[in-house]
Amino acid sequence: MELKSFYNLYENNWFSNLILLLIATAIAVLLLCVLPFVDKKICKHFGLNLQGGLDEKAAASRYALVRKIILYIIFLLYLIALFYLVLFARKENENYLIRNSGIRLFIMSWQGVKLPQMEFIEFYLNLVLFIPMGYLLPYIFKLFRAHALRRPFIASFLISVFIENLQLMTKRGTYDTSDIIANTLGALLGSYLYLQIAYMLTNPRWRKDYKNYKTWKHLAKKGILYPFVKGFRLSRVNLVSRSEEDVWEFYTKLLGMQPKRFIVPPESNDSYFLFSTGKTQIAIHCLNTDTIIPPQSITITFENIETLKNHLQKHNIPVSDYELDVYSNQKMFTITGPDNVSITFLEI
């Protein structure tokens, strides 16, 4: 993604080159450092919880939508500026070049080969151009926030390859593998800055949690099942009920859960239900007798519990007020099932 056409006038002027580098760096720093502080201050004023939990003010949900639209506009403006600089700001070049300098740029420099100043300016500008990409993707989109280093890294690499191929087809600029390397490294740096700046502002406990994770990892290596822990998945929750009729009415007819199995052992008063809820199953042992059942609870995660809560209320199912989950700092609400089973829906 060569920017040569953007600074051809300055290639023999060290002062202009310096100004260009300072401007590019200042824009990146301004976006990365000022945006989260201003965003946090505005959200605090309107009572928005950036961590996704309970908002401090009832009308905050309206401002949350406005904030999301503004962030989308910022990202769109960045994309427009990016494509303009690397594609539309130049004319078609009949002497189009395909270069494969890649890491040889660094190897030659390490070996003492004197390279043109423009090579390093170009590499630096390509790196700076993609710092906002790696920063804004996890800042704005939950999909990238879940894996704030890996997913922006992959997406930025693919976008860089896409742009280089556009340049190849339109014969604008120069197709160079070193540009892809610079873009990808810039995005990786942007994601790292997101974790160190923006994520720390909204999750001040992150450093402490990470320290606890490192401590656990050091101690857990001595555990018997440590090599297998990452492969574990919670697949089934077990409940006990007094009546199979109540279970059928509530879980199947009212909530619409799919019964995968219904088993009645011979010469037994008991019965067993197995319900499917996404990747997790709920197994219910029905005693079919009037007995005391101890308190039971299950927690189900859902992406948009606001919609879920409104849907339950629309069908006259009593729901609790929103509460804050102490572990994830996300909002949740509860409904009550047969035998006073507490069913909590937690936002993810």
Order of alpha helices (4+ residues) and beta strands (2+ residues): alpha-alpha-alpha-alpha-beta-alpha-alpha-alpha-alpha-beta-alpha-alpha-alpha-beta-alpha-beta-beta-beta-beta-alpha-beta-beta-beta
